[in-house]
Amino acid sequence: MIANAQEALKLASQTLGIPQDDLLVQGLRRYLQSQLHEVQAAIFQIVGQYNAPDVAALEDRYREGSLDEASSWHDLQKLDHFRV
């Protein structure tokens, strides 16, 4: 059984024939790409749901009264956070 991450990295490196540094870089890159994909999917969902391309457009719709703030405020906050 593998006791820690270092042992797992060493075993994977030996098994796959990939240097440990390369394996770490590739793994981190894959993880970050996965996280970015999740954020992009969430943005796409919010933008599509409210037909507003950005936070400013949602805020404009609030001022116009064409969007209920109570039901969409959480999504506005998420979109604002994602766009930073």
LUMVEXVEX-989890 format. One record per residue (C-alpha): residue in one letter; x, y, z; residue number from 1. Coordinates in pm, 1 decimal. Example, Ala and Ser with C-alpha at 12.3 -4.5 7.8 and 13.67 -1.06 7.14 Angstrom:
REM residues 2
- A, 1230.0, -450.0, 780.0, 1
- S, 1367.0, -106.0, 714.0, 2
***
This chain:
REM residues 84
- M, 0.0, 0.0, 0.0, 1
- I, 115.7, 353.1, -78.3, 2
- A, 178.4, 550.0, 240.5, 3
- N, 203.7, 902.7, 102.6, 4
- A, 200.2, 1123.1, -204.2, 5
- Q, 576.4, 1099.0, -256.2, 6
- E, 559.7, 721.0, -274.3, 7
- A, 262.7, 739.3, -511.1, 8
- L, 448.1, 983.6, -734.2, 9
- K, 758.5, 766.7, -737.1, 10
- L, 560.3, 451.7, -817.8, 11
- A, 360.8, 622.3, -1093.4, 12
- S, 678.0, 771.1, -1238.0, 13
- Q, 849.9, 432.4, -1248.6, 14
- T, 543.7, 252.1, -1382.3, 15
- L, 474.3, 504.0, -1656.5, 16
- G, 835.9, 581.3, -1736.5, 17
- I, 777.9, 954.3, -1690.1, 18
- P, 1008.7, 1174.4, -1481.0, 19
- Q, 849.9, 1278.6, -1152.9, 20
- D, 869.1, 1650.1, -1236.8, 21
- D, 695.0, 1594.3, -1569.8, 22
- L, 428.6, 1383.9, -1402.2, 23
- L, 364.2, 1657.3, -1145.7, 24
- V, 342.5, 1928.2, -1411.2, 25
- Q, 109.0, 1721.7, -1630.4, 26
- G, -110.3, 1632.4, -1333.5, 27
- L, -134.3, 1990.4, -1214.3, 28
- R, -208.8, 2112.3, -1565.7, 29
- R, -486.3, 1853.5, -1604.0, 30
- Y, -634.7, 1945.7, -1266.1, 31
- L, -633.9, 2318.6, -1344.9, 32
- Q, -790.1, 2255.5, -1686.8, 33
- S, -1064.7, 2055.2, -1518.9, 34
- Q, -1132.3, 2334.0, -1269.8, 35
- L, -1137.4, 2593.7, -1547.3, 36
- H, -1383.7, 2380.8, -1743.5, 37
- E, -1616.2, 2366.6, -1441.2, 38
- V, -1603.6, 2744.0, -1397.2, 39
- Q, -1666.8, 2802.3, -1768.1, 40
- A, -1965.5, 2566.3, -1756.2, 41
- A, -2109.4, 2751.9, -1456.2, 42
- I, -2063.4, 3087.3, -1631.5, 43
- F, -2227.9, 2952.0, -1946.6, 44
- Q, -2522.7, 2823.8, -1742.2, 45
- I, -2576.9, 3157.2, -1564.1, 46
- V, -2534.0, 3364.3, -1880.1, 47
- G, -2778.4, 3140.5, -2065.1, 48
- Q, -3032.8, 3133.6, -1785.7, 49
- Y, -3057.6, 3512.8, -1764.3, 50
- N, -2959.3, 3596.6, -2122.6, 51
- A, -2704.2, 3842.5, -1987.7, 52
- P, -2338.9, 3828.2, -2096.5, 53
- D, -2193.4, 3976.5, -1779.5, 54
- V, -2253.0, 4120.3, -1434.9, 55
- A, -2313.3, 4469.1, -1571.9, 56
- A, -2595.3, 4340.2, -1793.7, 57
- L, -2758.8, 4166.3, -1497.5, 58
- E, -2729.9, 4482.4, -1289.0, 59
- D, -2885.5, 4683.5, -1574.0, 60
- R, -3177.3, 4441.1, -1582.3, 61
- Y, -3222.4, 4487.5, -1206.2, 62
- R, -3239.2, 4865.6, -1251.3, 63
- E, -3485.8, 4827.4, -1538.4, 64
- G, -3698.3, 4596.1, -1327.3, 65
- S, -3690.5, 4320.5, -1587.0, 66
- L, -3517.8, 4075.0, -1354.5, 67
- D, -3624.6, 3975.6, -1004.7, 68
- E, -3327.5, 4044.5, -780.4, 69
- A, -3441.2, 3813.1, -500.5, 70
- S, -3438.3, 3503.1, -718.9, 71
- S, -3117.1, 3577.3, -907.0, 72
- W, -2890.0, 3752.0, -657.2, 73
- H, -2690.8, 3438.8, -574.8, 74
- D, -2620.3, 3375.6, -943.8, 75
- L, -2511.4, 3737.9, -987.4, 76
- Q, -2264.6, 3698.2, -702.2, 77
- K, -2126.8, 3374.7, -851.2, 78
- L, -2090.3, 3532.5, -1194.8, 79
- D, -1918.2, 3834.3, -1043.7, 80
- H, -1681.1, 3606.2, -854.0, 81
- F, -1602.1, 3400.0, -1165.0, 82
- R, -1531.2, 3706.2, -1377.2, 83
- V, -1265.0, 3844.0, -1140.6, 84
***
